[in-house]
Amino acid sequence: MRNGWNCPCAAWLAGMLMLLAPWWAAAGEWPQILGPQRNGHAPPQPPLATRWPSGGPRRLWRYPAGEGVAGAAVRDGRVVLFHRLQQEEVVDCLDAATGRRIWRQRFPTRYTSTILDDSGPRCVPLLTEERVYVYGADRGLRCLRLEDGQVLWQHELRKWITPVEEGYFGAGSSPILVGDRLLVNLGAASRGAGIVAFDARTGRALWQRTHERASYSSPVQATLAGVPQVVFVTRLAALGLESATGRVLWQVPFGRRGPTVNAANPVILPGNRVFLTASYGIGARLLQVKKDSARVLWQSDQVLSAQFTTPVLVQGVLYGIHGREDVGVAQLRCVEPLAGKVLWRREDFGKATLIACGTLLLAQKTDGTVVLFRANPRRYEPLAQARLARPRTLALPALADGRLYLRGPANLSCYDLRK
C-alpha cells in the first residue's frame, strides 16, 4: 500500500475499477476530449510497441487541416476533425483506416482572436453512435448526424444569451453529454447562465444555472459521496451539480482574477476526492467531497501547477506538467496526490499532453515531439521518442486502436503505435 492512501487495498481497487470500468468497453475509440472517460486513458488493447524505428512510428496517412487547436475524435472507424478554413468552421469526417474524407459540413464564423494568431476552434468534437456535437470558438453549438453530416440542430449561443464574455481565446470548454442532456460551460454570468443544459436530441434548452464565467476546462462526470454529478471548473470556482436540474451540490473558490486561465480538467480520485490544478499562482488543490459540501485537504503552488494540460492518474499517482509554456520551461512530474508529495521530476521537459495506455504513457510536447515512457512512481523511465510535427502543435492528441492522431499546424496525421 502506497503511503498516504488511508483506505484498505480492496476498497482502493474497487474504487479504481468503478472509475475505469466504463472505458474498457470502448476499445478502439476516443469519442471526446481526453478519451472515453475524459481522464486521458486509452484501453490497453491492442498493446503498444515500446520501441520505435529510428525515424519514429510509421505514418499511415495525413490529411490537410486549417486553423484551430481542437484535437480529433474517433468512433466506429471514423475520425472527426473540427477546424477553420478562411471564414468558416469546418467539420470533416474521415475514414480512420485511410484518412479519406467521407463528408464535410461548413459553418460561417466571424470570430477573431485578439491574442493568438489562430482563431480556433478550440473544442474537441463529441461523438455518439449517431451524432456529432461541436462547439465553435464564437459559441456556435451544433449537432450533426455522424453518418452523413446532416445538421440536426444548432444554436448561436453568442446571440442566444447575451452578454457572454469572450475570454482570452473564445470558447474552449468542450461540452459534456450526460444521458440525454448536453451541458455547456457557457459563461453568461450576468444572465444566470454560467452553465446551460440542452436536450441532446432536439437542442431544446432545459435549464440554465450559476453566475459563473466560463473557463477553458472541460467538465467530467462522477459519482461522489454516492451522488451522480458533473464536476465543472469555471473561471473562479470548482463545483458539482446535478445534470437533471442544474442544482449546485457543492462549490469552492478556485482561480484568480486578472490574466489567468483555468484550463485543466478536474481529476476524480478514489475516496470521493477531486484534484484541481492551474498555473498563474493558483496551484493545485485536493478536495474531499461530501453530499452537499466540499473542503480543501491541501493546496500548494509547488506540487503540480499546470497551465493547460490535465494530469493523468495511473496506479494511484498522478503524472502531469508543472509550469507554463510562455514562462521558463515546464517540468514533467510524478505526484502522490493525497499527500501532495512530488515523487520525481524531469527538468526542462516542456509543456505536453499526456495519454495513459495501461502502464505506458505518451507525452505529446508542444514542439511536436512525442515521448513514450513507463508509468513508474520511482523514476522517469523513457522508452522511445520521435519528432512528429513541426514547428509545434497545441492540439490534443487522440489514441484509438493503437493509432495516434496528431494534429500539427497544417495537417492531421495518423501513426501506427501497435506492437
Backbone torsions as a table, in degrees:
resi	resn	phi	psi	omega
1	MET	NA	125.4	-179.3
2	ARG	-70.0	141.4	-178.5
3	ASN	-58.1	138.2	174.0
4	GLY	104.2	-22.2	179.3
5	TRP	-89.3	99.7	-175.2
6	ASN	-87.5	61.4	176.1
7	CYS	-152.5	152.3	179.2
8	PRO	-59.7	151.8	-178.1
9	CYS	-59.2	-41.5	-178.7
10	ALA	-62.9	-39.8	179.8
11	ALA	-67.4	-40.1	178.3
12	TRP	-62.1	-45.4	-178.8
13	LEU	-63.8	-40.6	178.3
14	ALA	-62.3	-40.1	178.2
15	GLY	-63.8	-41.0	179.5
16	MET	-66.0	-42.0	179.0
17	LEU	-63.1	-36.9	177.8
18	MET	-63.9	-40.0	-179.5
19	LEU	-68.9	-37.3	-170.5
20	LEU	-95.4	-18.0	-172.6
21	ALA	-52.3	-44.1	-174.8
22	PRO	-58.6	-33.4	-174.6
23	TRP	-87.5	-6.1	174.0
24	TRP	-63.4	-30.2	-178.8
25	ALA	-81.2	-2.6	-174.7
26	ALA	-105.3	35.5	-177.2
27	ALA	-56.8	133.8	177.2
28	GLY	80.4	11.6	-177.4
29	GLU	-126.1	149.2	173.8
30	TRP	-142.3	72.7	-164.9
31	PRO	-84.7	1.0	-178.9
32	GLN	-162.3	-178.0	-178.2
33	ILE	-57.8	130.5	178.2
34	LEU	60.1	25.9	169.4
35	GLY	93.9	-173.9	-172.5
36	PRO	-55.6	-35.9	-178.8
37	GLN	-114.5	14.8	178.7
38	ARG	57.9	31.1	-179.3
39	ASN	-121.2	10.8	177.8
40	GLY	79.4	10.5	-178.9
41	HIS	-101.3	134.5	170.9
42	ALA	-109.8	148.5	175.4
43	PRO	-57.6	141.7	-176.5
44	PRO	-76.5	4.9	176.8
45	GLN	-116.0	135.2	-2.8
46	PRO	-73.5	156.8	-179.3
47	PRO	-64.9	147.8	179.1
48	LEU	-90.3	148.2	172.6
49	ALA	-69.1	139.4	179.3
50	THR	-98.0	-1.7	172.7
51	ARG	-131.4	141.3	179.9
52	TRP	-116.3	153.3	172.9
53	PRO	-59.8	165.7	-176.1
54	SER	-60.3	-30.9	178.5
55	GLY	-89.3	4.0	-178.4
56	GLY	98.2	175.2	-179.9
57	PRO	-64.2	156.8	-176.1
58	ARG	-69.2	129.9	175.3
59	ARG	-85.3	128.3	-178.1
60	LEU	-88.7	-39.3	177.5
61	TRP	-163.2	167.9	178.2
62	ARG	-141.5	139.5	-177.9
63	TYR	-131.0	133.3	-177.7
64	PRO	-66.3	138.9	-179.2
65	ALA	-131.6	149.2	178.6
66	GLY	-93.4	-148.3	-179.3
67	GLU	-69.8	165.3	175.8
68	GLY	117.9	158.6	178.0
69	VAL	-125.5	21.4	176.6
70	ALA	-77.5	123.8	176.5
71	GLY	-71.7	167.8	-179.4
72	ALA	-80.3	157.2	172.3
73	ALA	-123.1	147.0	-172.0
74	VAL	-132.5	133.1	176.0
75	ARG	-161.1	137.2	173.7
76	ASP	51.3	44.0	176.2
77	GLY	75.6	12.5	178.7
78	ARG	-123.4	145.3	177.6
79	VAL	-117.0	130.9	178.6
80	VAL	-111.4	123.5	178.8
81	LEU	-111.1	129.4	179.6
82	PHE	-115.2	114.9	-174.7
83	HIS	-148.9	179.1	-177.1
84	ARG	-122.0	131.7	174.6
85	LEU	-123.3	109.6	-177.2
86	GLN	56.8	-117.6	-176.3
87	GLN	-103.3	31.1	179.2
88	GLU	-135.3	139.8	166.8
89	GLU	-89.7	129.2	-169.0
90	VAL	-119.8	134.5	173.8
91	VAL	-110.7	117.4	177.6
92	ASP	-112.8	131.7	175.0
93	CYS	-105.8	124.7	-174.3
94	LEU	-119.2	155.3	171.2
95	ASP	-75.5	124.1	-174.7
96	ALA	-64.6	-28.5	-177.1
97	ALA	-79.5	-33.7	-171.9
98	THR	-119.0	-18.6	-174.0
99	GLY	80.8	4.2	179.7
100	ARG	-70.0	136.9	179.4
101	ARG	-75.3	131.2	179.5
102	ILE	-95.4	-44.6	175.6
103	TRP	-154.7	164.6	178.4
104	ARG	-139.2	140.7	174.2
105	GLN	-132.5	139.8	-175.2
106	ARG	-123.1	147.6	176.8
107	PHE	-139.8	130.5	-180.0
108	PRO	-66.5	146.6	177.5
109	THR	-142.9	147.1	178.5
110	ARG	-117.9	6.3	-175.6
111	TYR	-69.1	136.4	175.3
112	THR	-134.3	124.1	179.3
113	SER	-72.1	138.7	177.6
114	THR	-96.1	-3.8	-177.8
115	ILE	-115.8	-50.0	-178.2
116	LEU	-92.6	162.0	172.0
117	ASP	-88.7	15.6	179.9
118	ASP	-127.5	129.5	-175.2
119	SER	-107.8	29.6	171.2
120	GLY	83.3	-176.8	9.9
121	PRO	-78.4	166.8	-176.2
122	ARG	-109.9	-27.3	-167.7
123	CYS	-90.3	134.6	176.1
124	VAL	-68.5	136.0	176.4
125	PRO	-59.8	156.0	177.5
126	LEU	-118.0	123.6	-174.2
127	LEU	-115.6	137.5	168.0
128	THR	-115.8	-173.5	179.1
129	GLU	-60.8	-30.8	-174.0
130	GLU	-119.6	-16.8	-167.4
131	ARG	-131.9	159.0	175.5
132	VAL	-124.8	128.2	175.9
133	TYR	-115.4	128.6	177.4
134	VAL	-129.5	149.1	-177.2
135	TYR	-133.2	111.4	-172.4
136	GLY	-82.4	170.0	-178.0
137	ALA	-63.2	-30.3	177.6
138	ASP	-98.3	23.5	172.9
139	ARG	69.1	35.4	168.9
140	GLY	-84.8	114.2	-179.3
141	LEU	-102.2	123.3	-171.6
142	ARG	-136.7	144.1	177.1
143	CYS	-119.9	123.1	-178.6
144	LEU	-120.3	158.4	174.3
145	ARG	-84.1	128.9	-176.4
146	LEU	-64.1	-32.4	-176.2
147	GLU	-63.1	-45.3	-172.2
148	ASP	-136.9	1.3	177.9
149	GLY	82.5	6.8	179.3
150	GLN	-61.2	136.6	178.5
151	VAL	-76.5	121.3	-180.0
152	LEU	-94.3	-38.6	171.5
153	TRP	-164.6	162.4	179.4
154	GLN	-160.2	154.0	176.7
155	HIS	-136.6	137.6	168.1
156	GLU	-93.8	89.7	-171.9
157	LEU	-68.4	-22.1	176.0
158	ARG	-62.1	-31.8	178.7
159	LYS	-97.7	-25.4	-172.6
160	TRP	-67.4	-46.5	174.7
161	ILE	-127.3	116.6	-179.4
162	THR	-124.5	152.7	-2.6
163	PRO	-85.7	150.0	172.4
164	VAL	-117.1	120.3	-179.9
165	GLU	-69.5	133.8	-172.5
166	GLU	-72.1	-26.9	-173.7
167	GLY	74.6	-168.3	-175.9
168	TYR	-84.9	-29.6	-171.9
169	PHE	-130.4	18.0	-173.2
170	GLY	79.5	-169.2	-179.6
171	ALA	-69.8	134.9	-177.7
172	GLY	-146.1	11.0	177.7
173	SER	-101.8	114.0	-176.4
174	SER	-69.3	127.8	178.1
175	PRO	-59.9	161.3	180.0
176	ILE	-124.7	143.7	178.3
177	LEU	-104.1	121.9	177.9
178	VAL	-125.1	104.7	-173.9
179	GLY	62.9	-122.3	179.3
180	ASP	-104.2	21.4	-179.7
181	ARG	-118.5	133.2	176.9
182	LEU	-106.0	118.2	-176.1
183	LEU	-104.2	134.7	-175.2
184	VAL	-125.4	130.7	173.8
185	ASN	-81.4	79.5	-169.8
186	LEU	-79.9	-49.8	176.5
187	GLY	92.2	18.2	174.7
188	ALA	-82.1	72.7	-169.4
189	ALA	-62.3	-43.7	-175.4
190	SER	-68.9	-15.9	179.9
191	ARG	-103.1	9.1	-177.7
192	GLY	66.7	27.9	-177.8
193	ALA	-126.3	46.7	175.1
194	GLY	-62.3	-40.1	176.7
195	ILE	-128.0	134.0	-175.2
196	VAL	-129.7	142.2	177.1
197	ALA	-116.4	141.1	178.2
198	PHE	-125.6	151.9	169.4
199	ASP	-68.0	120.4	-172.5
200	ALA	-66.1	-24.2	-177.8
201	ARG	-89.4	-34.5	-174.4
202	THR	-109.7	-18.8	-175.4
203	GLY	83.0	2.4	-179.5
204	ARG	-67.6	133.7	177.6
205	ALA	-68.3	132.6	-177.6
206	LEU	-104.6	-45.5	177.9
207	TRP	-161.6	161.3	173.0
208	GLN	-137.8	137.9	-174.8
209	ARG	-144.1	160.7	172.2
210	THR	73.3	156.0	174.6
211	HIS	-109.1	34.4	-178.5
212	GLU	-90.9	140.0	170.7
213	ARG	-77.8	158.0	-176.7
214	ALA	-77.2	155.0	173.8
215	SER	-118.1	-170.5	173.6
216	TYR	-107.2	8.9	173.9
217	SER	-84.8	144.3	178.0
218	SER	-102.9	139.7	-176.8
219	PRO	-70.5	160.2	177.5
220	VAL	-131.9	155.1	179.6
221	GLN	-97.1	142.8	-178.6
222	ALA	-158.7	162.1	166.9
223	THR	-115.1	113.8	-176.5
224	LEU	-122.4	131.0	-176.8
225	ALA	52.9	35.4	178.1
226	GLY	79.3	5.0	-175.5
227	VAL	-113.5	116.6	174.4
228	PRO	-63.6	136.9	-176.1
229	GLN	-162.0	170.6	174.0
230	VAL	-117.2	129.4	-177.0
231	VAL	-101.3	123.2	179.3
232	PHE	-113.7	144.9	161.2
233	VAL	-110.9	117.4	179.9
234	THR	-98.5	-164.3	-178.8
235	ARG	-62.6	-36.7	-174.1
236	LEU	-136.7	18.6	-177.4
237	ALA	-157.9	163.9	166.8
238	ALA	-122.0	139.7	-176.1
239	LEU	-153.8	157.1	172.8
240	GLY	-117.7	137.3	179.6
241	LEU	-140.5	159.0	176.4
242	GLU	-75.6	133.2	-179.1
243	SER	-72.5	-29.1	-176.1
244	ALA	-73.3	-36.3	-173.3
245	THR	-119.6	-18.8	-174.6
246	GLY	81.3	5.2	179.4
247	ARG	-63.5	129.3	179.9
248	VAL	-78.8	123.4	-178.0
249	LEU	-87.7	-37.4	179.3
250	TRP	-158.9	157.8	-180.0
251	GLN	-156.8	137.8	175.8
252	VAL	-133.4	147.8	175.7
253	PRO	-64.7	139.2	174.7
254	PHE	-158.3	116.0	-178.1
255	GLY	131.2	-178.7	-178.0
256	ARG	-152.2	138.3	177.7
257	ARG	-68.7	158.6	-178.9
258	GLY	103.6	-163.0	-176.6
259	PRO	-77.1	67.8	178.3
260	THR	-126.0	165.8	-178.3
261	VAL	-140.1	132.0	165.1
262	ASN	-99.8	114.9	-173.7
263	ALA	-131.6	-29.8	-179.6
264	ALA	-71.1	142.9	175.7
265	ASN	-70.2	149.4	170.4
266	PRO	-63.8	145.9	179.6
267	VAL	-112.2	123.8	-178.7
268	ILE	-87.5	127.6	179.8
269	LEU	-114.0	157.6	174.0
270	PRO	-58.8	158.6	178.6
271	GLY	80.2	23.3	177.7
272	ASN	61.2	42.2	-179.4
273	ARG	-116.2	150.1	179.6
274	VAL	-130.4	129.8	178.4
275	PHE	-103.2	130.3	179.0
276	LEU	-119.6	147.7	177.4
277	THR	-150.7	143.3	174.8
278	ALA	-157.9	162.4	177.8
279	SER	-99.6	-153.9	176.1
280	TYR	62.1	33.2	178.9
281	GLY	80.4	2.5	179.3
282	ILE	-81.0	-48.0	175.0
283	GLY	81.5	-163.4	-176.9
284	ALA	-107.8	152.4	175.6
285	ARG	-142.5	144.6	172.0
286	LEU	-112.2	124.6	-178.6
287	LEU	-105.5	144.0	168.5
288	GLN	-107.2	118.0	-173.5
289	VAL	-102.3	132.6	170.4
290	LYS	-109.8	-175.6	-174.6
291	LYS	-61.2	-37.3	-175.8
292	ASP	-133.6	22.4	179.7
293	SER	-161.7	168.8	175.6
294	ALA	-149.0	144.6	177.1
295	ARG	-129.7	154.2	-179.1
296	VAL	-85.7	120.7	176.7
297	LEU	-79.8	-40.9	172.3
298	TRP	-158.2	160.0	174.3
299	GLN	-148.0	144.5	-177.8
300	SER	-164.9	146.1	173.8
301	ASP	-97.2	7.6	-176.0
302	GLN	-111.6	4.6	-175.0
303	VAL	-101.7	-65.6	-179.1
304	LEU	-154.2	90.5	-176.8
305	SER	-109.2	101.0	-172.9
306	ALA	-98.3	132.1	179.7
307	GLN	-71.2	-48.0	-177.7
308	PHE	-133.0	-32.6	-166.6
309	THR	-87.8	147.1	-178.4
310	THR	-90.9	127.2	176.6
311	PRO	-68.6	159.8	-177.0
312	VAL	-118.6	133.3	179.9
313	LEU	-93.6	121.8	178.0
314	VAL	-133.7	119.3	177.2
315	GLN	50.6	44.3	171.4
316	GLY	87.8	-3.6	177.3
317	VAL	-124.3	156.2	-179.3
318	LEU	-101.1	138.2	171.8
319	TYR	-116.0	127.7	-176.3
320	GLY	-162.8	-178.6	-176.6
321	ILE	-107.5	127.4	178.1
322	HIS	-108.2	119.6	178.7
323	GLY	119.8	-171.3	-171.7
324	ARG	-123.0	157.7	176.3
325	GLU	-76.9	-33.3	-171.8
326	ASP	-97.3	-6.7	179.7
327	VAL	-134.1	117.7	179.6
328	GLY	67.8	-158.8	178.7
329	VAL	-125.7	125.6	-175.8
330	ALA	-70.9	156.4	178.8
331	GLN	-108.3	149.3	165.4
332	LEU	-89.4	129.9	-177.7
333	ARG	-131.4	151.4	170.8
334	CYS	-115.6	127.0	-169.7
335	VAL	-131.6	136.2	169.0
336	GLU	-85.4	111.1	-166.0
337	PRO	-72.2	-33.7	-176.5
338	LEU	-68.8	-40.2	179.9
339	ALA	-86.3	-14.4	-175.2
340	GLY	66.5	37.9	-174.5
341	LYS	-109.1	130.0	175.3
342	VAL	-80.3	117.5	-178.6
343	LEU	-83.0	-40.7	172.1
344	TRP	-159.3	163.4	179.0
345	ARG	-140.8	146.6	175.4
346	ARG	-113.1	106.4	-176.4
347	GLU	-66.6	151.8	172.9
348	ASP	54.8	33.7	-179.8
349	PHE	-76.3	-39.4	-177.8
350	GLY	95.9	161.3	-179.5
351	LYS	-69.6	139.8	-175.7
352	ALA	-155.6	158.0	170.3
353	THR	-102.7	135.9	-176.3
354	LEU	-108.3	141.8	172.8
355	ILE	-129.7	132.2	176.3
356	ALA	-101.0	138.9	174.1
357	CYS	-135.6	95.8	-171.7
358	GLY	66.2	-124.3	178.6
359	THR	-101.2	14.8	174.5
360	LEU	-105.0	149.0	178.4
361	LEU	-128.6	134.1	172.9
362	LEU	-104.8	134.2	175.0
363	ALA	-120.5	116.1	174.4
364	GLN	-96.9	107.9	-179.5
365	LYS	-78.3	159.3	-179.5
366	THR	-71.3	-15.6	175.3
367	ASP	-84.4	6.8	177.6
368	GLY	90.3	0.2	177.7
369	THR	-84.0	135.8	176.0
370	VAL	-113.1	128.6	-177.6
371	VAL	-119.0	132.9	173.2
372	LEU	-106.2	126.2	176.9
373	PHE	-141.9	163.1	-177.3
374	ARG	-90.5	139.8	175.3
375	ALA	-71.1	108.6	-175.4
376	ASN	-140.5	112.7	-177.3
377	PRO	-71.1	-7.3	-178.0
378	ARG	-95.3	-29.9	-175.9
379	ARG	-163.2	162.5	173.1
380	TYR	-76.8	125.4	-175.1
381	GLU	-127.5	82.6	-178.5
382	PRO	-72.0	147.9	-179.0
383	LEU	-120.3	-40.7	-177.1
384	ALA	-156.3	158.2	-179.0
385	GLN	-157.0	142.6	177.6
386	ALA	-156.8	146.8	174.5
387	ARG	-91.5	112.5	-172.9
388	LEU	-110.9	-11.9	179.8
389	ALA	-141.7	142.8	178.4
390	ARG	-138.5	144.8	-1.5
391	PRO	-82.6	-22.0	-179.7
392	ARG	-162.2	167.9	177.3
393	THR	-145.4	135.9	178.9
394	LEU	-111.4	-10.4	-176.9
395	ALA	-75.3	148.7	177.1
396	LEU	-72.0	138.8	175.6
397	PRO	-79.4	168.9	173.8
398	ALA	-132.4	144.5	178.5
399	LEU	-130.5	114.3	-178.0
400	ALA	-142.9	129.7	178.1
401	ASP	55.6	36.9	178.2
402	GLY	75.5	9.1	179.5
403	ARG	-112.0	132.2	178.6
404	LEU	-96.8	126.3	177.2
405	TYR	-105.7	110.6	-173.3
406	LEU	-118.4	123.5	-179.6
407	ARG	-99.8	112.6	175.8
408	GLY	-89.3	-169.1	-176.9
409	PRO	-69.2	-17.5	-176.7
410	ALA	-138.1	4.7	-177.8
411	ASN	-161.2	162.6	169.8
412	LEU	-109.4	125.3	-177.8
413	SER	-118.5	148.3	178.7
414	CYS	-117.3	125.0	-178.3
415	TYR	-118.3	142.5	179.9
416	ASP	-91.6	112.8	179.3
417	LEU	-105.8	7.4	-175.5
418	ARG	-69.2	149.1	-179.6
419	LYS	-67.4	NA	NA
